[in-house]
Amino acid sequence: MTPARFIEKWGDSELRERQGAQEHFIDLCRLLGEPTPAEDDPKGDHYCFERGAEKVGGGDGWADVWRKGCFGWEYKGKHKDLNAALRQLQAYALDLENPPYLVVSDMERIIVHTNWTNTVSRRIEFSFDDLREPRRLDELRLVFRGSDRLKPQVSPQDITAKAAARFGELGRRLQERGHHPRAVAHFLNRLVFCMFAEDARLLPAELFTRTLRATEKKPALATAQLAELFSKMRTGGFFGADVIRFFNGGLFDDAGVLPLEAADLKLIVDTASEHDWSEIDPAIFGTLFEQALKATRERPALGAHYTDREKILKIVDPVIIRPLTAEWEAAKADIAAAMEKADAAEADLLLAVSNDDNANMLSCLFGKRMGARKTVLRIKDMRPFHGFRTFFRRNLEFDYVLSLEELAATEIVKTIRQNRAVGVENFAEGKIQLRRLRLDEKSSFIG
């Protein structure tokens, strides 16, 4: 497969997602000289199409392609919303063992999002024209192999420190104009949150940045536009042609905006445009408020002294984490002794069915590690498991989970929904149902 042949074939294609996704991926493998899923992994254990996954928040789905330790890949039809595809893939990421690359494609574009822990996410796009360049093909091969050569070197802490310094300068200017430190801190937090919200798609893409860029030379208009945006974030509604969600929590309880000058607006726009602010460390919000309360003549610059996570942990670790760790180690020893006394290591089937969910989970964990062949976990409160059942099963090492409460609720729902059914047949593990109904002789369906 040559770049020219690949571009000709898929440039002309009008296939929908389901019709073309797998063939597109196989052709891409041929173009890159990489093995296909069936060639590399005939059993589908670590590289396959249609990898089943449980979504964070509940529900099951499939990643279109998955390669362990390398990537999860989601396809959409041509010209479809690839941000929606990314959100779908992110919902699967935990159950896909958190691969370093999340890839979305509409069979014309391929967009790679890096997904390493404690680094910002980098977006790398490949168009048809890019596939003509050997250098870009080499980049795509790195994704297929899970290489860390595309790993960003900027951490969320780096971004947060830069934001703190920039907003510290803005805070200093606003205080010098006579605004109260607490009011300044509240206003700065709103600005930082808006930068976060537009990059996290809680606001329409680039709405905040576009609004300020359009009014950068007109501070009075910018102030009015910000007040209108804050008002809509408090209640929800339309901001121009865009729909704004309702944001609770008190940050936008009023629409107050501190007057800004052209230089202030340029600083905000430049700062917002530099990075993906969805990666910012939430600690900055507390930093702005804490320093507002302590503002003095010697320390007027809000945000300039951002305290990173490592410094916080130097205090938290000896005071909280170490004592709790010591308690946990003692508890583990007690549990192991109790399990040994019960001969858990020799059990063919270990049933953890006490009234304490936490005790049951620990019993399964220790029983399996001691040698129990199968474990059954009894759970009363299933809410922590919603969206994470597969993850918990793998990491807590239980084979079956049993919730009498959930079973009873499910049967009640079935009874209500099927109260007129004479019989019900289930297919495809309950995903399809065939119901038999008795019709009254006067029914309009008869005759």
C-alpha positions as CSV (number, residue, x, y, z in Angstrom):
1,M,0.0,0.0,0.0
2,T,1.5,3.3,-1.1
3,P,0.5,6.8,0.2
4,A,-0.9,7.7,-3.2
5,R,-3.0,4.5,-3.4
6,F,-4.2,5.0,0.2
7,I,-5.2,8.6,-0.4
8,E,-6.9,7.8,-3.7
9,K,-9.0,4.9,-2.1
10,W,-10.1,6.7,1.0
11,G,-10.4,10.1,-0.5
12,D,-13.1,8.8,-2.8
13,S,-14.7,6.5,-0.2
14,E,-18.3,7.3,0.9
15,L,-18.5,4.4,3.4
16,R,-20.0,4.9,6.8
17,E,-18.1,4.2,10.0
18,R,-19.2,0.5,10.4
19,Q,-18.7,-0.2,6.7
20,G,-15.2,1.1,6.4
21,A,-13.4,1.3,9.8
22,Q,-11.7,-2.0,9.9
23,E,-10.6,-2.0,6.2
24,H,-9.3,1.6,6.7
25,F,-7.2,0.5,9.7
26,I,-5.8,-2.6,7.8
27,D,-4.8,-0.4,4.9
28,L,-3.1,1.9,7.3
29,C,-1.2,-1.0,8.7
30,R,-0.1,-2.0,5.2
31,L,1.0,1.6,4.5
32,L,3.1,1.8,7.7
33,G,4.5,-1.7,7.4
34,E,2.9,-2.6,10.8
35,P,1.2,-5.9,11.5
36,T,-2.6,-6.1,11.6
37,P,-4.5,-7.2,14.7
38,A,-5.0,-10.7,13.4
39,E,-1.4,-11.1,12.2
40,D,0.1,-9.9,15.5
41,D,-2.4,-11.5,17.9
42,P,-4.6,-14.3,16.5
43,K,-6.3,-14.7,19.9
44,G,-7.2,-11.0,20.3
45,D,-5.7,-10.8,23.8
46,H,-3.6,-7.7,23.4
47,Y,-4.4,-6.3,19.9
48,C,-7.8,-6.5,18.3
49,F,-10.8,-4.9,16.7
50,E,-14.0,-4.3,18.8
51,R,-12.4,-4.4,22.2
52,G,-15.2,-4.6,24.8
53,A,-15.0,-2.0,27.4
54,E,-17.0,-0.6,30.3
55,K,-17.6,3.1,30.3
56,V,-16.8,5.4,33.2
57,G,-20.2,6.4,34.5
58,G,-21.9,3.2,33.4
59,G,-22.7,1.2,30.3
60,D,-20.7,-1.0,28.0
61,G,-19.2,-0.3,24.6
62,W,-16.4,-1.2,22.2
63,A,-13.2,0.6,21.2
64,D,-12.9,0.1,17.4
65,V,-9.2,-0.9,17.7
66,W,-7.1,-1.5,20.8
67,R,-3.4,-2.4,21.3
68,K,-2.3,-3.0,24.8
69,G,0.2,-0.5,26.1
70,C,0.0,1.5,22.8
71,F,-3.4,2.9,21.8
72,G,-7.2,2.9,21.8
73,W,-8.7,3.9,18.5
74,E,-12.2,5.2,17.7
75,Y,-13.6,5.7,14.2
76,K,-16.4,8.0,13.1
77,G,-17.9,8.6,9.6
78,K,-16.5,11.3,7.4
79,H,-16.9,14.8,8.7
80,K,-18.4,13.6,12.0
81,D,-17.6,15.2,15.4
82,L,-14.2,13.8,16.4
83,N,-14.4,15.5,19.8
84,A,-17.4,13.3,20.5
85,A,-15.3,10.3,19.5
86,L,-12.5,11.4,21.8
87,R,-15.0,11.7,24.8
88,Q,-16.3,8.2,24.0
89,L,-12.7,6.8,24.0
90,Q,-11.8,8.6,27.2
91,A,-14.8,7.0,28.8
92,Y,-13.3,3.6,27.9
93,A,-9.7,4.4,28.7
94,L,-9.6,3.0,32.2
95,D,-11.0,-0.3,31.0
96,L,-8.5,-0.3,28.1
97,E,-5.6,-0.2,30.7
98,N,-5.1,3.5,30.1
99,P,-3.0,3.4,26.8
100,P,-0.5,6.2,26.1
101,Y,-2.3,7.3,22.9
102,L,-6.0,7.9,22.2
103,V,-6.6,8.1,18.5
104,V,-9.8,9.2,16.6
105,S,-10.3,9.2,12.9
106,D,-13.0,10.0,10.3
107,M,-11.1,8.1,7.6
108,E,-9.8,11.4,6.2
109,R,-8.1,12.8,9.3
110,I,-6.3,10.9,12.1
111,I,-6.0,12.8,15.3
112,V,-3.7,11.5,18.1
113,H,-4.1,12.6,21.7
114,T,-1.3,11.7,24.1
115,N,-2.5,10.2,27.4
116,W,0.5,9.9,29.7
117,T,0.0,10.3,33.4
118,N,1.1,13.7,34.8
119,T,1.8,15.3,31.5
120,V,-0.4,17.6,29.4
121,S,-2.2,16.1,26.5
122,R,-0.7,16.8,23.1
123,R,-2.8,16.8,19.9
124,I,-1.2,15.6,16.7
125,E,-3.2,15.6,13.5
126,F,-2.5,13.7,10.3
127,S,-4.2,14.7,7.0
128,F,-4.0,12.9,3.7
129,D,-1.2,15.3,2.6
130,D,0.8,14.4,5.8
131,L,0.8,10.8,4.8
132,R,2.9,11.7,1.7
133,E,5.8,12.7,4.0
134,P,8.1,10.0,5.4
135,R,8.7,12.0,8.6
136,R,4.9,12.1,9.4
137,L,4.6,8.3,8.7
138,D,7.4,7.7,11.1
139,E,5.5,9.7,13.7
140,L,2.4,7.5,13.2
141,R,4.6,4.4,13.5
142,L,5.6,5.6,17.0
143,V,1.9,5.6,17.9
144,F,1.4,2.1,16.7
145,R,4.4,0.9,18.8
146,G,3.4,2.9,21.9
147,S,6.8,4.7,21.8
148,D,7.3,7.5,24.4
149,R,9.1,9.7,21.9
150,L,6.0,11.8,21.4
151,K,5.4,12.1,25.1
152,P,5.0,15.8,26.1
153,Q,7.7,17.2,28.4
154,V,5.3,19.7,30.0
155,S,3.5,18.7,33.1
156,P,0.2,20.1,34.5
157,Q,2.3,21.7,37.3
158,D,4.3,23.6,34.7
159,I,1.2,25.0,33.1
160,T,-0.3,25.8,36.5
161,A,2.9,27.6,37.6
162,K,2.9,29.7,34.4
163,A,-0.8,30.5,34.9
164,A,-0.2,31.5,38.5
165,A,2.6,33.9,37.5
166,R,0.6,35.5,34.7
167,F,-2.5,35.9,36.8
168,G,-0.3,37.1,39.7
169,E,0.7,40.0,37.4
170,L,-2.9,40.7,36.5
171,G,-3.9,40.5,40.2
172,R,-1.2,43.0,41.1
173,R,-2.5,45.5,38.5
174,L,-6.1,45.2,39.7
175,Q,-5.1,45.7,43.3
176,E,-3.0,48.8,42.4
177,R,-6.2,50.2,40.9
178,G,-7.9,50.0,44.3
179,H,-9.9,46.7,44.1
180,H,-10.2,44.6,47.2
181,P,-7.9,41.5,47.2
182,R,-10.9,39.1,47.8
183,A,-12.8,40.6,44.8
184,V,-9.7,40.3,42.7
185,A,-9.2,36.7,43.6
186,H,-12.8,35.8,42.9
187,F,-12.6,37.5,39.5
188,L,-9.3,35.8,38.6
189,N,-10.7,32.4,39.5
190,R,-13.6,33.0,37.1
191,L,-11.2,33.8,34.3
192,V,-9.1,30.7,35.0
193,F,-12.2,28.6,35.2
194,C,-13.4,29.9,31.8
195,M,-10.1,29.0,30.2
196,F,-10.4,25.5,31.7
197,A,-14.0,25.2,30.7
198,E,-13.5,26.1,27.0
199,D,-10.7,23.6,26.6
200,A,-12.5,20.9,28.5
201,R,-15.6,21.5,26.2
202,L,-17.7,22.6,29.1
203,L,-18.1,25.8,27.2
204,P,-18.3,25.9,23.4
205,A,-14.8,25.5,21.8
206,E,-12.7,28.7,22.2
207,L,-15.8,30.8,23.2
208,F,-14.0,32.6,26.0
209,T,-10.9,33.3,24.0
210,R,-12.8,34.4,20.8
211,T,-14.9,36.8,22.8
212,L,-12.0,38.5,24.4
213,R,-9.9,38.5,21.2
214,A,-12.8,40.2,19.4
215,T,-13.0,42.9,22.0
216,E,-9.3,43.2,22.9
217,K,-9.1,46.8,21.8
218,K,-12.5,47.8,23.3
219,P,-12.2,47.2,27.1
220,A,-15.7,48.6,27.9
221,L,-17.3,46.1,25.4
222,A,-15.1,43.3,26.7
223,T,-16.3,44.0,30.3
224,A,-20.0,44.0,29.1
225,Q,-19.4,40.7,27.2
226,L,-17.8,39.0,30.2
227,A,-20.6,40.1,32.5
228,E,-23.1,38.6,30.0
229,L,-21.1,35.4,29.8
230,F,-20.9,35.1,33.6
231,S,-24.6,35.7,33.9
232,K,-25.4,32.9,31.4
233,M,-23.0,30.5,33.2
234,R,-25.0,31.2,36.4
235,T,-28.4,30.4,34.9
236,G,-27.7,28.7,31.5
237,G,-29.0,30.0,28.2
238,F,-27.9,31.6,25.0
239,F,-24.8,33.7,24.7
240,G,-25.1,34.9,21.1
241,A,-25.7,31.8,19.0
242,D,-24.0,29.5,21.6
243,V,-25.8,27.5,24.2
244,I,-24.2,27.9,27.7
245,R,-24.6,25.3,30.4
246,F,-25.6,26.1,34.0
247,F,-22.6,26.1,36.3
248,N,-23.4,25.6,40.0
249,G,-21.0,25.9,43.0
250,G,-21.2,29.6,43.6
251,L,-18.4,30.8,41.4
252,F,-20.9,32.6,39.1
253,D,-23.5,33.6,41.7
254,D,-23.3,37.2,40.4
255,A,-22.1,38.6,37.1
256,G,-19.7,41.2,38.5
257,V,-16.7,42.0,36.3
258,L,-13.7,44.1,37.4
259,P,-12.9,46.8,34.7
260,L,-10.0,45.7,32.5
261,E,-7.7,47.7,30.2
262,A,-6.4,46.7,26.8
263,A,-3.1,45.4,28.2
264,D,-5.0,43.2,30.7
265,L,-7.1,41.7,27.9
266,K,-4.0,41.0,25.8
267,L,-2.4,39.2,28.8
268,I,-5.5,37.1,29.3
269,V,-5.9,36.2,25.5
270,D,-2.2,35.3,25.2
271,T,-2.3,33.2,28.3
272,A,-5.5,31.4,27.2
273,S,-4.0,30.6,23.8
274,E,-0.8,29.1,24.9
275,H,-1.8,25.7,26.4
276,D,-4.6,23.2,26.9
277,W,-6.0,24.6,30.1
278,S,-8.1,21.5,30.8
279,E,-4.8,20.2,32.2
280,I,-4.5,22.8,34.9
281,D,-3.9,21.8,38.5
282,P,-7.1,22.6,40.5
283,A,-4.7,23.7,43.3
284,I,-4.4,27.1,41.6
285,F,-8.0,28.1,42.6
286,G,-7.2,27.6,46.3
287,T,-3.9,29.4,45.9
288,L,-5.6,32.5,44.5
289,F,-8.1,32.7,47.4
290,E,-5.6,31.9,50.1
291,Q,-3.2,34.6,48.9
292,A,-6.1,37.1,48.7
293,L,-6.9,36.6,52.3
294,K,-3.2,37.1,53.3
295,A,-2.5,39.9,50.9
296,T,-0.1,42.5,52.3
297,R,2.0,45.3,51.0
298,E,4.9,42.9,50.8
299,R,2.9,40.2,49.1
300,P,0.3,41.8,46.8
301,A,0.7,39.6,43.7
302,L,-2.1,37.1,43.7
303,G,-1.1,33.7,42.3
304,A,2.6,34.5,42.0
305,H,3.4,32.0,44.8
306,Y,1.6,28.9,43.5
307,T,2.3,25.9,45.8
308,D,2.8,22.8,43.8
309,R,1.7,19.3,44.8
310,E,5.1,18.1,45.8
311,K,5.5,20.8,48.5
312,I,2.0,20.1,49.8
313,L,2.8,16.4,50.1
314,K,5.9,17.2,52.2
315,I,3.4,18.3,54.9
316,V,0.6,15.9,54.2
317,D,2.7,12.7,53.9
318,P,4.1,12.6,57.5
319,V,1.0,13.9,59.1
320,I,-1.7,11.9,57.3
321,I,-0.4,9.4,54.8
322,R,2.2,7.6,56.8
323,P,0.0,7.0,59.9
324,L,-2.9,5.7,57.7
325,T,-0.4,3.5,55.9
326,A,0.8,2.0,59.2
327,E,-2.8,1.3,60.2
328,W,-3.5,-0.3,56.9
329,E,-0.4,-2.6,57.2
330,A,-1.6,-3.7,60.6
331,A,-5.1,-4.4,59.3
332,K,-3.7,-6.4,56.4
333,A,-1.8,-8.6,58.8
334,D,-5.0,-9.3,60.9
335,I,-7.0,-10.1,57.8
336,A,-4.3,-12.5,56.5
337,A,-4.2,-14.3,59.8
338,A,-8.0,-14.7,59.8
339,M,-8.0,-16.0,56.2
340,E,-5.3,-18.4,57.0
341,K,-7.2,-19.7,60.0
342,A,-10.2,-20.3,57.7
343,D,-8.1,-22.3,55.2
344,A,-8.8,-19.9,52.4
345,A,-5.8,-21.1,50.5
346,E,-7.4,-24.5,50.1
347,A,-10.8,-23.3,49.1
348,D,-12.3,-24.1,45.7
349,L,-14.8,-21.4,46.2
350,L,-14.6,-18.5,48.7
351,L,-17.9,-16.7,49.5
352,A,-17.5,-13.3,51.0
353,V,-21.1,-12.6,52.1
354,S,-21.0,-10.5,55.3
355,N,-23.0,-7.4,55.8
356,D,-19.9,-5.2,55.4
357,D,-19.1,-4.5,51.7
358,N,-15.5,-3.4,52.5
359,A,-14.8,-6.5,54.5
360,N,-16.1,-8.6,51.6
361,M,-13.9,-6.9,49.1
362,L,-10.8,-7.4,51.2
363,S,-11.7,-11.0,51.9
364,C,-11.9,-11.7,48.1
365,L,-8.6,-9.9,47.6
366,F,-6.7,-11.8,50.2
367,G,-8.4,-15.1,49.5
368,K,-7.4,-15.0,45.9
369,R,-3.9,-14.1,46.7
370,M,-3.6,-16.9,49.2
371,G,-4.7,-19.5,46.6
372,A,-8.6,-19.6,46.5
373,R,-9.6,-20.7,43.0
374,K,-12.8,-18.8,42.7
375,T,-14.3,-15.9,44.8
376,V,-17.8,-14.5,45.0
377,L,-18.2,-11.0,46.3
378,R,-21.5,-10.0,48.0
379,I,-22.2,-6.3,47.6
380,K,-25.1,-4.3,49.0
381,D,-24.3,-0.9,47.6
382,M,-23.5,-1.2,43.9
383,R,-23.1,2.6,43.3
384,P,-19.3,2.6,43.5
385,F,-19.2,-0.1,40.8
386,H,-21.3,1.7,38.2
387,G,-19.0,2.2,35.2
388,F,-16.1,0.5,37.0
389,R,-17.2,-3.2,37.4
390,T,-14.6,-4.6,35.0
391,F,-11.8,-2.5,36.6
392,F,-12.8,-3.6,40.1
393,R,-13.0,-7.2,39.0
394,R,-9.5,-7.1,37.6
395,N,-7.9,-5.3,40.5
396,L,-9.9,-6.7,43.5
397,E,-9.5,-10.2,42.0
398,F,-13.1,-11.5,42.4
399,D,-14.7,-13.8,39.9
400,Y,-18.4,-13.0,40.5
401,V,-20.3,-10.2,42.1
402,L,-23.6,-10.7,43.8
403,S,-26.1,-8.0,44.8
404,L,-29.4,-9.3,46.0
405,E,-30.7,-5.7,46.2
406,E,-29.8,-5.0,42.5
407,L,-31.3,-8.4,41.4
408,A,-34.5,-7.6,43.2
409,A,-34.7,-4.1,41.7
410,T,-34.1,-5.5,38.2
411,E,-36.8,-8.1,38.6
412,I,-39.3,-5.4,39.8
413,V,-38.5,-3.3,36.8
414,K,-39.0,-6.3,34.5
415,T,-42.3,-7.1,36.1
416,I,-43.5,-3.5,35.6
417,R,-42.4,-3.3,32.0
418,Q,-43.6,-6.8,31.0
419,N,-46.8,-6.9,33.0
420,R,-48.9,-7.7,29.9
421,A,-46.5,-10.2,28.5
422,V,-47.5,-13.9,28.4
423,G,-43.9,-15.0,27.9
424,V,-40.5,-13.4,27.4
425,E,-37.5,-15.0,25.5
426,N,-34.1,-13.5,25.9
427,F,-31.3,-13.5,23.3
428,A,-27.8,-12.1,23.1
429,E,-27.3,-12.1,26.9
430,G,-30.5,-10.1,27.5
431,K,-29.8,-7.4,24.9
432,I,-32.7,-8.6,22.7
433,Q,-36.1,-9.7,24.0
434,L,-39.0,-11.4,22.2
435,R,-42.3,-10.9,24.1
436,R,-45.5,-12.8,23.6
437,L,-48.7,-10.8,24.2
438,R,-52.3,-11.8,24.3
439,L,-54.4,-9.4,22.2
440,D,-58.0,-8.6,23.0
441,E,-60.3,-9.8,20.1
442,K,-61.4,-6.1,19.7
443,S,-57.8,-4.9,19.3
444,S,-57.1,-2.8,16.2
445,F,-54.1,-5.1,15.5
446,I,-56.5,-8.0,14.7
447,G,-57.9,-8.2,11.2
